Amino acid sequence: MASVETLGALERRISMSVPSDDIERQIGERLKKLARNVKMDGFRPGKVPFRLVQAQYGPQVRYEVIGDAVQKAFEQAVRENKLKVVGQPRIEPKDGADAKGFEFNATFEVYPEFKPGDVSNAQIERPQVSVGDTEVDKTIEILRKQRATFHAVERASQSGDRVVVGFEGRIDGEVFQGGQATDYSFVLGEGRMLPEFETAATGLRAGERKTFTLKFPDDYHAKDVAGNTASFELSLTKVEEPRLPPLDEEFARTLGVKDGDVAKMRAEVHANVEREVKKRVTARVKGQALQLLHDATPVELPKTLIAMETQGLAERARAQFESRGMKLEKMPIDPSAFEASAKRRVALGLIIGELARAEGLQPKPEQVRKLIEEQAESYESPAEVVKWFYMQPQRLSEMEGLALEDNVVNWVLSKAKVVDKAIAFDELMERGK
């Protein structure tokens, strides 16, 4: 049995050797098998002299044989020592190897051993929100704003207007990457731009210019400018005010009500709002439950998993920015900005996995099916959406993960103290923020 050395809380090293006789025997066997079919100019297939086969293919075959032997030896050592390995090991030749065999070290991390924390004395607040005519009216007004058309005006810009601007920003007198644009449009008050930028663009008429300074937040996504103060020159070229569509049959049709019945539209909006309220209440409760588990369960985190999750989050953020037309080669994303989120996600993943094992919380197929059907309800053809989920293994796996999280949350709710709390509709929907 290979020896296992503890290097840290989760880091381990195994020292092993593969007999050189076995290596040479396997190399010879592979080369002989290869020689039966190998093609080489001047020789018929299978008639190439073995020494030529050995000279041309020997180094590659040796590399492959040693790699396979090392992997096999490592896997055997892991089984014998009952280790739960995280990621791939780092394989290095061992110092002081002799002619008797190939000696190497395999360094790797193992999964931590822990018990989920006690949440029986914790409290979870479950929001209570009613949906009536007022809430439906507010939602319809938002839907009208989303379908607003913009028309040029001569007055000064104000909140809600769409403005078209050009700007140039400098830090220490130098134009920085991403600090220039022409014919750039955005809606004042939507929070798309930094507050100081929106303030500078408010109150200007088409053709007017303004100079102002802006301090980038310390946690700004572009690390090259984060925490720095920039001076901007802003020119406003157009002001457009929004005009809302009338609440009539045509508007109802834009919301999917084919006959334009406004009463039917209100009923559908009411049902959709109730679904959204339920979804948000569930999300808030789930967030509290998972945070309780996280806070109650100290667990050592494998660096390998943190690195993988950090990189994954950075890649998803990059994809989102690029989908919005941003060119990130001039404004690279620093993966370290996602490390805190990655650590939390890794910790919760480990905790959820351990709870699932210890408490038997793995979701049943019918539970996953119900969750998928609920997701499909808001689409025009729910049956087709359900079929799509089951045709996509990755998507189905994601739903199985969500079902497992639901089971874990329900387990927490069965242990913790749950208190119902009435809150305002706008607070739940996070409006006005």
C-alpha atoms as one frame of an Amber mdcrd trajectory, in Angstrom:
protein
   0.000   0.000   0.000   1.353   3.439  -0.930   2.044   5.896   1.865  -0.127
   8.984   2.241   1.462  12.157   3.603  -0.631  15.011   5.035   0.649  18.372
   3.793  -2.194  20.580   5.028  -5.805  20.527   6.142  -6.908  19.013   2.816
  -3.693  18.591   0.829  -2.217  15.099   0.547   0.775  13.487  -1.173   1.189
   9.886  -2.214   4.611   8.442  -3.013   4.555   5.482  -5.412   6.701   3.606
  -7.867   6.063   1.594 -11.005   8.588  -1.248 -11.626  10.768  -0.535 -14.642
  10.395  -4.161 -15.785   6.639  -3.667 -16.133   7.158  -0.418 -18.036   9.596
  -1.978 -20.511   7.385  -5.039 -20.993   4.326  -2.919 -21.797   6.332  -0.691
 -24.150   7.542  -3.772 -26.015   4.027  -5.221 -26.266   2.572  -1.978 -27.625
   5.351  -1.535 -30.175   4.927  -5.132 -31.412   1.190  -4.595 -31.789   1.816
  -1.336 -33.583   4.352  -2.963 -35.918   1.674  -5.317 -37.279  -0.185  -2.504
 -39.006   2.172   0.473 -39.211   2.779   1.976 -42.658   6.135   3.374 -43.739
   7.470   4.364 -47.147   9.345   1.516 -48.837   7.735  -1.248 -46.781   4.532
  -3.243 -47.002   2.104  -2.873 -44.022   3.276  -5.140 -41.215   6.734  -5.646
 -42.743   8.458  -2.558 -41.299  11.602  -3.621 -39.338  10.984  -3.473 -35.597
  14.015  -1.237 -34.993  12.524   1.401 -37.325   9.164   1.201 -35.563  10.954
   1.500 -32.252  12.995   4.487 -33.406   9.987   6.410 -34.751   7.282   5.528
 -32.243   9.231   4.472 -29.153   9.342   7.866 -27.350   5.599   8.460 -27.776
   4.721   4.909 -26.697   7.006   5.209 -23.658   5.278   8.461 -22.668   1.840
   6.857 -23.005   2.785   3.691 -21.095   4.314   5.625 -18.208   1.269   7.921
 -18.097  -1.150   4.990 -18.014   0.911   3.161 -15.392   1.108   6.221 -13.142
  -2.645   6.822 -13.439  -3.394   3.169 -12.654  -1.057   3.193  -9.653  -2.602
   6.435  -8.378  -6.156   5.133  -8.719  -5.217   1.946  -6.878  -3.602   3.931
  -4.050  -6.710   6.126  -3.779  -8.964   3.058  -3.520  -6.745   1.354  -0.948
  -6.625   4.463   1.239 -10.317   5.322   0.678  -9.558   8.886  -0.375 -12.084
  11.292  -1.907  -9.928  13.219  -4.367 -10.770  16.739  -5.549  -9.841  17.461
  -9.164  -6.718  16.109 -10.860  -3.490  15.302  -8.973  -0.196  17.038  -9.699
   2.206  14.276 -10.789   5.955  14.866 -10.354   8.947  12.528 -10.672  10.369
  11.692  -7.272  13.868  12.888  -6.396  16.430  10.135  -6.078  14.694   7.604
  -8.361  16.777   4.506  -9.169  16.874   2.045 -12.047  14.445  -0.347 -10.360
  11.381   1.651 -11.182   9.721   4.917 -12.032   9.104   6.736  -8.737   6.772
   9.697  -8.429   4.753  11.880  -6.081   1.079  12.667  -6.583  -0.079  15.816
  -4.773  -3.790  16.559  -4.508  -6.635  17.724  -2.275  -9.362  15.672  -0.635
 -12.931  16.584   0.206 -13.385  17.833   3.788 -15.147  15.803   6.450 -17.724
  17.765   8.442 -21.229  17.696   9.873 -23.930  20.229   8.918 -24.500  22.785
  11.681 -27.488  23.044  14.028 -30.172  25.477  12.797 -32.884  24.594  15.306
 -32.547  27.896  17.202 -32.467  30.090  14.084 -35.424  32.074  12.739 -36.594
  32.514   9.158 -39.036  35.228   8.077 -41.506  34.178   5.400 -42.927  37.222
   3.516 -46.696  37.513   3.195 -47.972  39.598   0.261 -51.489  39.936  -1.130
 -52.181  40.557  -4.820 -55.183  42.763  -5.644 -56.244  45.400  -8.160 -53.646
  47.894  -6.960 -50.810  45.452  -7.549 -52.187  44.547 -10.977 -52.436  48.251
 -11.889 -48.812  48.829 -10.863 -47.661  45.892 -12.950 -49.625  47.001 -16.021
 -48.083  50.472 -15.702 -44.614  48.914 -15.735 -45.561  46.887 -18.821 -46.689
  50.097 -20.534 -43.370  51.782 -19.688 -41.490  48.810 -21.134 -43.373  49.345
 -24.410 -42.922  53.098 -24.487 -41.835  54.812 -27.688 -39.354  57.693 -27.571
 -39.808  61.004 -29.397 -37.321  63.866 -29.725 -38.053  67.029 -27.657 -36.431
  70.473 -27.424 -36.510  70.801 -23.623 -33.826  69.919 -21.076 -33.424  66.241
 -20.190 -35.115  64.771 -17.122 -35.540  61.389 -15.443 -37.207  58.880 -17.772
 -35.876  60.498 -20.945 -33.608  58.673 -23.344 -30.516  60.714 -24.150 -27.869
  60.305 -26.833 -24.416  61.477 -25.743 -20.760  61.491 -26.630 -18.096  61.539
 -23.939 -14.392  61.356 -23.251 -12.947  60.469 -19.862  -9.391  61.011 -18.625
  -7.480  59.812 -15.584  -4.312  61.794 -14.797  -4.716  63.487 -18.159  -4.793
  60.251 -20.165  -7.829  58.782 -21.923  -8.494  55.345 -20.390  -9.814  52.182
 -22.024 -13.609  52.283 -22.269 -13.674  56.004 -21.478 -14.735  57.182 -24.935
 -17.969  56.895 -26.905 -20.044  58.656 -29.555 -23.807  58.359 -30.119 -24.202
  56.421 -26.887 -27.811  56.185 -25.662 -29.304  55.363 -22.264 -32.413  56.163
 -20.227 -31.988  58.549 -17.313 -33.059  56.992 -14.028 -32.598  53.353 -15.013
 -29.276  53.105 -13.175 -27.393  51.843 -16.197 -24.736  54.533 -15.743 -22.978
  55.606 -12.541 -25.002  58.178 -10.518 -22.552  61.045 -11.157 -22.741  60.410
 -14.896 -26.562  60.442 -14.894 -26.593  63.625 -12.814 -24.289  65.348 -15.309
 -26.523  64.323 -18.240 -29.699  65.548 -16.520 -30.859  69.109 -17.251 -28.987
  69.470 -20.536 -30.526  70.356 -23.881 -29.488  68.932 -27.253 -26.232  70.588
 -28.322 -25.086  71.474 -24.778 -21.850  70.268 -23.180 -20.667  69.714 -19.630
 -17.420  68.914 -17.822 -17.508  66.962 -14.567 -15.498  64.594 -12.378 -16.454
  61.075 -11.372 -14.928  58.687  -8.851 -15.198  55.041  -9.858 -16.259  52.699
  -7.021 -13.491  50.650  -5.442 -15.290  47.460  -6.510 -15.885  48.608 -10.106
 -15.687  45.686 -12.560 -12.896  47.323 -14.608  -9.953  47.040 -12.204  -7.796
  49.483 -14.199 -10.082  52.383 -13.253 -11.603  51.148  -9.962 -11.105  53.664
  -7.159  -9.763  56.343  -9.516 -11.212  59.791 -10.201 -11.775  60.690 -13.857
 -12.601  63.988 -15.544 -15.238  63.771 -18.267 -16.270  65.962 -21.168 -19.893
  65.228 -22.058 -21.834  66.415 -25.108 -25.558  65.754 -25.389 -26.905  65.408
 -28.941 -30.513  64.314 -28.455 -33.256  64.242 -25.801 -36.213  61.893 -26.281
 -39.225  61.630 -23.997 -41.195  58.387 -23.487 -44.799  58.047 -24.608 -46.806
  55.200 -23.100 -49.200  53.126 -25.221 -52.899  53.523 -24.357 -54.518  50.791
 -22.269 -56.663  49.383 -25.060 -57.260  46.284 -27.178 -54.026  46.742 -29.131
 -52.035  46.879 -25.906 -53.760  43.709 -24.680 -52.752  41.972 -27.911 -49.093
  42.885 -27.322 -49.351  40.942 -24.059 -50.567  37.835 -25.863 -54.340  38.268
 -25.530 -55.319  37.499 -29.129 -58.873  38.906 -28.980 -57.732  42.125 -27.266
 -60.067  41.628 -24.274 -58.719  44.053 -21.626 -60.522  42.244 -18.788 -58.935
  38.968 -19.869 -55.585  40.735 -20.015 -55.991  41.929 -16.419 -56.861  38.385
 -15.323 -53.718  37.025 -16.983 -51.574  39.766 -15.464 -53.092  38.942 -12.051
 -52.183  35.249 -12.471 -48.658  36.126 -13.609 -48.148  38.497 -10.672 -49.289
  35.827  -8.227 -46.814  33.409  -9.795 -44.044  35.981  -9.523 -44.936  36.739
  -5.892 -44.802  33.042  -5.053 -41.466  32.740  -6.842 -39.974  35.696  -4.959
 -41.269  34.562  -1.575 -39.750  31.142  -2.226 -36.459  32.744  -3.267 -36.303
  34.883  -0.109 -37.019  31.937   2.144 -34.506  29.825   0.249 -31.856  32.526
   0.553 -32.343  32.731   4.312 -32.287  28.943   4.739 -29.088  28.497   2.745
 -27.438  31.405   4.568 -28.327  29.779   7.903 -26.699  26.547   6.789 -23.639
  28.414   5.536 -23.206  30.382   8.770 -23.830  27.350  11.011 -21.426  25.020
   9.202 -17.717  25.902   9.232 -16.050  23.839   6.522 -12.538  23.773   5.075
 -12.735  24.560   1.355 -10.557  22.841  -1.268  -8.512  25.428  -3.154  -9.051
  23.451  -6.337 -12.841  23.870  -6.157 -12.529  27.585  -5.329 -10.277  28.148
  -8.344 -12.644  26.262 -10.664 -15.727  28.126  -9.399 -13.965  31.506  -9.550
 -12.975  30.918 -13.158 -16.487  29.748 -14.011 -18.079  32.876 -12.533 -15.633
  35.109 -14.394 -16.390  33.365 -17.691 -20.153  33.729 -17.161 -19.717  37.426
 -16.378 -17.604  37.860 -19.500 -20.273  36.168 -21.613 -22.969  38.444 -20.165
 -20.968  41.604 -20.897 -20.197  40.442 -24.424 -23.874  39.638 -25.037 -24.528
  43.331 -24.352 -22.012  44.371 -26.989 -19.122  45.230 -24.648 -15.598  44.508
 -25.902 -13.714  43.058 -22.966 -10.320  42.646 -24.604  -9.789  46.314 -23.718
 -11.348  45.941 -20.283 -10.392  42.485 -18.911 -12.296  40.890 -16.050 -10.228
  39.993 -12.994 -11.303  36.524 -11.740 -10.237  37.434  -8.178 -13.249  39.768
  -8.015 -15.445  36.662  -7.897 -13.494  34.770  -5.239 -15.809  35.637  -2.316
 -18.872  34.482  -4.260 -17.013  31.369  -5.359 -16.137  30.447  -1.773 -19.765
  30.758  -0.698 -20.997  28.678  -3.628 -18.398  25.969  -2.990 -19.246  25.863
   0.720 -22.979  25.573   0.045 -22.362  22.907  -2.579 -20.423  20.804  -0.085
 -23.000  21.352   2.665 -25.946  20.504   0.404 -24.174  17.391  -0.822 -23.447
  16.205   2.712 -27.030  16.860   3.843 -28.368  14.981   0.836 -26.206  11.993
   1.759 -26.806  12.086   5.508 -30.548  12.818   5.417 -31.534  11.057   2.194
 -32.649  14.255   0.449 -31.945  13.276  -3.158 -34.935  14.355  -5.305 -37.261
  11.782  -6.841 -38.027  11.847 -10.608 -41.611  12.963 -10.021 -40.380  15.930
  -7.965 -38.054  17.017 -10.776 -40.919  16.627 -13.264 -43.210  18.835 -11.175
 -40.527  21.518 -10.923 -40.021  21.474 -14.696 -43.758  21.749 -15.311 -43.943
  24.754 -12.989 -41.104  26.388 -14.912 -42.940  25.716 -18.187 -46.250  27.263
 -17.061 -45.312  30.790 -18.132 -44.553  29.747 -21.737 -47.015  29.611 -24.606
 -46.432  25.867 -25.204 -45.662  24.299 -21.791 -45.584  20.745 -23.165 -42.877
  21.672 -25.675 -40.823  23.330 -22.947 -41.067  20.211 -20.755 -39.960  18.090
 -23.710 -37.016  20.438 -24.298 -35.815  20.008 -20.704 -35.758  16.239 -21.026
 -33.908  16.433 -24.351 -31.103  18.485 -22.795 -29.127  16.422 -20.213 -27.325
  19.482 -18.873 -30.570  21.406 -18.410 -32.197  18.403 -16.739 -29.204  18.119
 -14.409 -29.653  21.779 -13.435 -33.299  21.117 -12.557 -32.272  18.098 -10.478
 -29.891  20.394  -8.620 -32.688  22.902  -7.979 -34.945  20.103  -6.718 -32.191
  18.997  -4.344 -31.858  22.561  -3.060 -35.622  22.627  -2.469 -35.349  19.456
  -0.383 -32.511  20.940   1.642 -34.474  24.155   2.201 -37.515  22.178   3.352
 -35.271  20.264   5.742 -34.012  23.548   7.203 -37.578  24.860   7.508 -38.524
  21.733   9.428 -35.748  22.454  11.950 -35.711  26.269  12.211 -38.404  28.635
  13.508 -40.456  30.067  10.632 -42.296  33.367  11.228 -44.739  34.850   8.703
 -44.214  38.581   8.118 -46.434  40.895   6.045 -44.433  43.146   3.701 -45.322
  45.660   0.981 -45.741  44.467  -2.584 -43.162  46.964  -3.875 -40.641  45.801
  -1.295 -40.991  42.196  -2.402 -40.744  43.160  -6.068 -37.764  45.434  -5.222
 -39.302  48.374  -7.008 -38.049  51.875  -6.529 -34.465  50.673  -6.090
